[in-house]
């Protein structure tokens, strides 16, 4: 029987286990603090930031909420990040993407102090990840590692295929899979929009990560028997229901679960893990900044 990997349950376990590290920081006189910066009136971004703040409240992380008018000059955002960099009470900084068109997202990422870059996207942190000395693993790929582990899957020596080459998921995921470390040691292939004969590649995967942002592009015919399938996609498609739409992944769930040994659903799979690993990175950042050893899950 195929295991449906419950991202909500795994994320809750991580949040619960963070309590030990947060208590250790409290004993040393420190409360982890995450600053979220929103320069958008996009409802989805507003909802996501609100969920992150609720997660912080649940585990005992202080949440600092900063809203910037989307029509404000880019300098307003850069100045805000600079102020947060200098604030010793702030341990993690997250600028919610996307930012308005007149703001350079790359410049924003470079402006964040890499010690407070709990998304793991600053070039310094990307370089450390590639070098095998990660300060902070990007949240979604790290969460995927935890999901694969929760399913009892050993990545060592396995064929891992990542569909998608984004800076947020695809590239760091591939780097984590090839590291000589737990959750790594896999033979890894990265597929993308220029890949020839994608089904042939995906059928070779013992572990398949779909992160291309194309609704239900992977179906059961493209999956190896017994594979572990992680669906990162979350796509809104038209549906005959009260909302007029439904959320689907990059994987066609029903046909793929007939072939897979384990699979994540959408929603309720990878999404909760991304938020949980943000908390993880914020707690880790607090320990590093104050030279406090903490026990992380």
ABEGO torsion letter per residue (X at the ends): XBBBBBAAAAAAAAAAAAAAAAAAAAAAGBBBBBBBBBBBABAAAAAAAAAAAAAAAAAGBBBBBBBBBAABBAAAAAAAAAAAAABAABABBBBBOBBBAABBAAAAAAABBAAABAAGABAAAAAAAAAGBBABBBAAAAAAAAAAAAAGBBABGBBBBBBEABAAAAAAAAAAAABBBBGBGBBBBBBBAABBGAAAAAAABABBBBBAGBBGABBAAABBBGBBBBBABBBBBBBBBAAGBBBBBABBAAAAAAABABBBBOBGBAAAAAAAAAAAAAAAAAAAAAGBBBBBX
